[in-house]
Amino acid sequence: MKKLFSILAVMLVAVVLLSACKKVDDRDEYIGTFKAIEKELGWEDYHYNISISKSSANDNDVIITGLFGEPSLSCYATVNGTSITIPLQTFNNVFTFTGSGRRNGNMLNLSAQITASGGGISNVTIDCTKL
């Protein structure tokens, strides 16, 4: 009986340790389609949808499609828990952009800076709700 108890105890410890080692993918909470409301001082709110999918290039990256209401714009961003960072990227040699944000449940709030090829700079906030 003592031997059986010892074997069961070892098996229980092994199960607990293996389940604790399961890797959590922070990107899972970001995946899907979002309704986006882009706001810029002095302009009317701009409504559009974006979609976010996992990147196969890096375990922490996602691909955002449709940002700034540009259906053909796909950019990458890095996820770290509830934070997301969009590193500096260029779209069709027309503008560059960078940004960051936070996810809270089904809400994703982004701030971005867009620089036009002519040098004009726009600072926008984008409030996204997962559909």
Backbone bond lengths (Angstrom), bond angles and torsions (degrees), N, CA, C in turn:
res aa  C-N    CA-C-N  psi(-1)  N-CA   C-N-CA  omega(-1)  CA-C   N-CA-C  phi
1 M - - - 1.445 - - 1.524 110.65 -
2 K 1.339 115.93 -40.87 1.448 120.28 -179.82 1.536 110.64 -63.02
3 K 1.330 116.12 -38.76 1.457 121.27 179.14 1.530 110.21 -65.50
4 L 1.302 118.96 -42.35 1.452 123.71 178.02 1.528 111.07 -61.72
5 F 1.328 115.71 -42.26 1.468 120.44 177.76 1.532 110.65 -62.07
6 S 1.326 116.84 -41.89 1.471 121.61 179.65 1.526 110.78 -63.63
7 I 1.309 117.01 -42.67 1.468 121.20 179.17 1.525 110.57 -64.25
8 L 1.323 116.83 -43.91 1.468 120.30 178.42 1.526 111.45 -63.67
9 A 1.311 117.52 -39.02 1.468 121.52 179.02 1.523 110.62 -64.66
10 V 1.331 117.58 -42.10 1.464 121.66 178.34 1.522 110.02 -64.69
11 M 1.309 117.57 -41.84 1.471 121.19 179.20 1.527 110.87 -64.55
12 L 1.318 117.25 -40.41 1.456 121.29 178.88 1.527 110.82 -63.49
13 V 1.320 117.37 -44.48 1.467 121.44 178.06 1.528 109.81 -62.01
14 A 1.327 118.41 -42.03 1.460 122.05 179.93 1.529 111.24 -62.61
15 V 1.317 117.28 -42.63 1.467 121.39 178.96 1.523 110.66 -63.75
16 V 1.312 117.05 -44.25 1.469 121.23 179.61 1.523 110.16 -62.71
17 L 1.324 117.59 -45.08 1.464 120.93 -179.39 1.526 111.48 -65.13
18 L 1.305 117.82 -42.20 1.462 120.67 179.85 1.527 111.62 -66.43
19 S 1.313 117.78 -39.24 1.466 119.67 179.84 1.522 111.13 -71.30
20 A 1.316 117.82 -29.63 1.464 121.67 178.55 1.521 111.41 -72.93
21 C 1.324 118.10 -21.70 1.465 122.22 -178.28 1.522 112.82 -86.82
22 K 1.298 118.62 -1.79 1.460 121.42 -179.12 1.525 108.82 -62.58
23 K 1.336 116.15 127.12 1.454 121.26 -178.38 1.532 110.02 -77.24
24 V 1.311 115.72 132.71 1.460 121.89 177.34 1.519 107.45 -95.72
25 D 1.328 116.88 130.91 1.465 122.05 178.45 1.522 108.34 -99.67
26 D 1.329 116.86 104.28 1.469 122.13 -178.86 1.526 112.17 -57.52
27 R 1.322 116.87 -25.05 1.468 120.44 -176.82 1.525 113.29 -67.33
28 D 1.331 117.25 -23.87 1.467 120.36 -175.21 1.529 112.50 -54.67
29 E 1.321 117.66 -37.28 1.468 121.27 -177.87 1.530 112.87 -72.25
30 Y 1.328 117.35 -15.12 1.465 121.93 -178.02 1.534 112.83 -94.44
31 I 1.307 117.27 -17.36 1.453 121.47 -171.79 1.527 110.78 -72.13
32 G 1.355 115.95 130.88 1.454 120.34 177.80 1.511 112.20 141.67
33 T 1.322 114.95 -167.33 1.462 122.90 179.32 1.526 108.75 -106.99
34 F 1.318 116.03 138.71 1.451 122.59 -178.04 1.524 110.36 -126.30
35 K 1.320 116.57 141.27 1.461 122.00 168.88 1.525 105.74 -84.36
36 A 1.339 116.89 124.99 1.458 121.49 -176.43 1.523 110.64 -112.37
37 I 1.321 115.85 137.68 1.467 122.49 173.40 1.523 106.29 -122.07
38 E 1.329 114.45 108.66 1.463 120.94 -178.31 1.522 109.34 -92.69
39 K 1.316 115.76 132.83 1.461 121.36 -177.69 1.520 109.64 -124.79
40 E 1.335 114.30 134.11 1.458 121.24 175.76 1.512 107.66 -140.04
41 L 1.312 116.06 134.26 1.460 121.64 -178.21 1.531 110.55 -54.28
42 G 1.335 115.71 127.24 1.451 121.01 177.88 1.525 114.77 89.45
43 W 1.333 117.66 -1.04 1.464 121.51 -178.78 1.527 109.10 -125.62
44 E 1.335 115.46 156.51 1.465 120.10 174.84 1.522 109.21 -71.31
45 D 1.340 116.01 152.36 1.457 120.48 176.44 1.526 109.85 -59.73
46 Y 1.321 116.01 143.02 1.460 122.78 -177.97 1.531 107.59 -116.39
47 H 1.335 116.92 123.00 1.463 122.88 -175.30 1.532 110.20 -106.23
48 Y 1.318 115.97 135.97 1.463 121.54 176.08 1.523 108.12 -165.25
49 N 1.319 117.35 175.31 1.460 122.53 177.36 1.521 109.95 -111.07
50 I 1.313 115.61 147.34 1.456 121.57 170.64 1.526 107.83 -124.65
51 S 1.315 115.81 157.23 1.461 119.75 173.23 1.527 107.97 -126.07
52 I 1.313 114.82 145.33 1.456 121.21 -179.08 1.524 108.16 -125.65
53 S 1.333 115.33 131.52 1.463 121.55 178.86 1.528 108.67 -134.31
54 K 1.316 115.99 162.99 1.456 120.54 178.89 1.524 109.55 -73.70
55 S 1.310 115.70 142.04 1.459 121.98 173.93 1.523 108.51 -88.35
56 S 1.318 116.17 141.85 1.464 119.38 175.61 1.527 110.77 -89.85
57 A 1.332 117.61 -7.27 1.465 121.60 -177.31 1.530 112.63 -77.53
58 N 1.332 117.06 -31.47 1.458 120.57 -175.70 1.528 108.43 -150.03
59 D 1.317 116.87 139.24 1.469 121.56 -177.13 1.522 114.07 -65.74
60 N 1.328 119.15 -14.16 1.461 121.89 -179.82 1.525 112.53 -107.50
61 D 1.322 118.32 -2.19 1.467 121.40 -173.68 1.522 112.82 -98.69
62 V 1.332 113.63 149.54 1.459 122.23 171.74 1.531 108.02 -124.92
63 I 1.319 115.64 162.23 1.464 122.54 175.07 1.522 107.36 -110.59
64 I 1.331 115.99 125.52 1.464 121.72 177.16 1.530 107.54 -105.59
65 T 1.317 116.38 124.44 1.460 121.40 -179.86 1.524 109.09 -115.54
66 G 1.340 115.63 132.78 1.461 121.10 176.43 1.514 114.74 95.65
67 L 1.319 118.17 7.49 1.460 121.59 -179.13 1.528 109.89 -59.57
68 F 1.310 117.18 145.04 1.465 126.03 -177.80 1.533 112.06 62.86
69 G 1.340 117.04 20.51 1.456 121.19 179.25 1.510 113.31 73.88
70 E 1.321 117.60 16.00 1.465 123.55 179.24 1.524 108.49 -100.48
71 P 1.349 118.76 98.97 1.468 120.68 -176.06 1.525 114.14 -57.50
72 S 1.324 117.06 -28.10 1.462 119.35 -177.86 1.534 112.56 -90.18
73 L 1.328 117.74 -0.61 1.462 120.30 179.97 1.520 109.83 -85.59
74 S 1.317 115.47 119.60 1.464 122.17 172.12 1.510 107.26 -122.20
75 C 1.318 116.34 125.41 1.459 120.73 178.93 1.517 108.03 -130.51
76 Y 1.315 115.15 165.48 1.450 118.04 177.18 1.520 109.83 -109.42
77 A 1.307 114.58 156.32 1.455 122.28 178.48 1.521 107.64 -144.16
78 T 1.317 115.51 154.71 1.461 121.53 -179.91 1.525 109.48 -106.87
79 V 1.318 115.84 130.25 1.460 123.07 -178.89 1.523 109.42 -102.82
80 N 1.326 115.17 135.96 1.458 121.57 174.73 1.523 106.65 -141.41
81 G 1.329 116.38 94.62 1.467 120.84 -176.71 1.512 110.04 65.68
82 T 1.325 117.33 -121.45 1.464 120.87 -179.91 1.524 112.28 -94.36
83 S 1.338 117.46 5.49 1.467 121.59 179.48 1.524 110.53 -103.78
84 I 1.323 115.97 147.25 1.460 122.11 177.40 1.528 107.89 -135.56
85 T 1.327 116.07 138.81 1.461 121.74 -178.94 1.520 109.16 -127.67
86 I 1.329 115.38 128.12 1.462 121.52 175.52 1.529 106.71 -104.12
87 P 1.335 117.85 106.67 1.458 118.81 179.99 1.533 110.71 -70.51
88 L 1.314 116.20 164.79 1.459 121.83 -178.41 1.530 110.57 -55.74
89 Q 1.340 115.36 125.88 1.460 122.12 -179.54 1.525 109.53 -140.33
90 T 1.319 116.10 158.17 1.469 122.17 -179.76 1.520 108.88 -116.80
91 F 1.337 115.83 139.18 1.458 121.43 178.15 1.524 109.19 -115.03
92 N 1.333 116.62 114.10 1.473 124.36 175.00 1.526 113.71 48.97
93 N 1.312 118.07 32.00 1.471 122.59 -177.83 1.523 112.97 55.67
94 V 1.352 116.92 19.19 1.461 121.99 -178.81 1.524 110.47 -99.29
95 F 1.331 117.03 -41.31 1.454 120.43 178.04 1.519 110.91 -153.36
96 T 1.325 115.89 158.18 1.452 122.32 172.82 1.528 107.55 -112.97
97 F 1.309 115.98 157.88 1.464 119.56 -179.36 1.514 110.00 -154.22
98 T 1.294 113.91 156.02 1.458 122.93 175.29 1.518 107.08 -149.81
99 G 1.312 117.68 157.37 1.459 118.52 -179.71 1.512 113.23 -171.36
100 S 1.318 113.75 179.36 1.460 120.63 178.06 1.523 108.06 -157.87
101 G 1.308 115.75 168.61 1.454 119.04 179.10 1.504 112.94 -173.96
102 R 1.335 113.27 -176.49 1.459 121.66 -179.61 1.530 109.16 -137.85
103 R 1.322 113.86 147.19 1.455 120.91 175.83 1.518 107.76 -107.14
104 N 1.327 115.86 137.71 1.458 122.16 175.83 1.526 106.28 -137.71
105 G 1.336 116.18 98.73 1.462 119.91 -176.02 1.519 110.01 65.10
106 N 1.336 116.53 -124.83 1.463 121.72 -179.79 1.524 113.02 -88.69
107 M 1.312 116.74 3.74 1.470 121.48 -179.37 1.529 110.14 -102.53
108 L 1.324 115.42 138.96 1.456 122.52 174.34 1.519 106.73 -128.98
109 N 1.317 116.89 119.93 1.458 121.72 -179.22 1.520 108.89 -111.49
110 L 1.342 115.72 120.77 1.460 122.01 -177.73 1.516 110.51 -115.78
111 S 1.310 116.00 149.67 1.460 123.47 168.76 1.513 105.80 -124.91
112 A 1.333 116.64 135.59 1.465 119.78 -177.97 1.517 110.46 -140.65
113 Q 1.313 113.90 151.91 1.459 120.51 173.10 1.516 107.12 -117.75
114 I 1.323 115.09 127.46 1.461 122.23 -178.46 1.523 107.55 -115.29
115 T 1.325 116.25 129.68 1.454 121.03 177.92 1.524 108.37 -118.93
116 A 1.339 116.65 118.15 1.460 121.82 179.12 1.523 109.74 -72.88
117 S 1.327 116.26 157.57 1.465 119.86 -179.10 1.526 111.30 -59.89
118 G 1.325 118.12 -25.46 1.461 122.06 177.57 1.514 113.24 -81.32
119 G 1.322 118.38 -5.98 1.447 121.48 175.98 1.516 115.24 107.29
120 G 1.332 119.12 -9.76 1.467 120.79 178.66 1.519 111.29 -67.67
121 I 1.332 116.25 139.15 1.465 121.14 -178.13 1.524 109.66 -116.58
122 S 1.320 115.88 133.72 1.461 122.47 175.44 1.521 108.66 -122.61
123 N 1.319 115.77 136.58 1.462 122.09 173.78 1.517 107.32 -111.58
124 V 1.333 115.97 122.57 1.458 120.54 -176.83 1.528 110.31 -126.31
125 T 1.318 115.17 154.43 1.456 121.50 167.06 1.518 106.75 -115.61
126 I 1.310 115.69 145.08 1.453 121.02 -178.61 1.523 107.51 -130.63
127 D 1.323 116.05 113.84 1.464 121.95 177.45 1.525 107.93 -96.06
128 C 1.313 116.88 119.46 1.463 122.37 -175.20 1.524 110.02 -116.50
129 T 1.318 114.90 137.21 1.473 121.78 176.83 1.518 108.13 -121.27
130 K 1.322 116.36 126.37 1.458 120.87 -179.53 1.524 109.78 -67.48
131 L 1.313 115.32 131.79 1.475 120.48 -179.81 1.518 110.65 -88.74
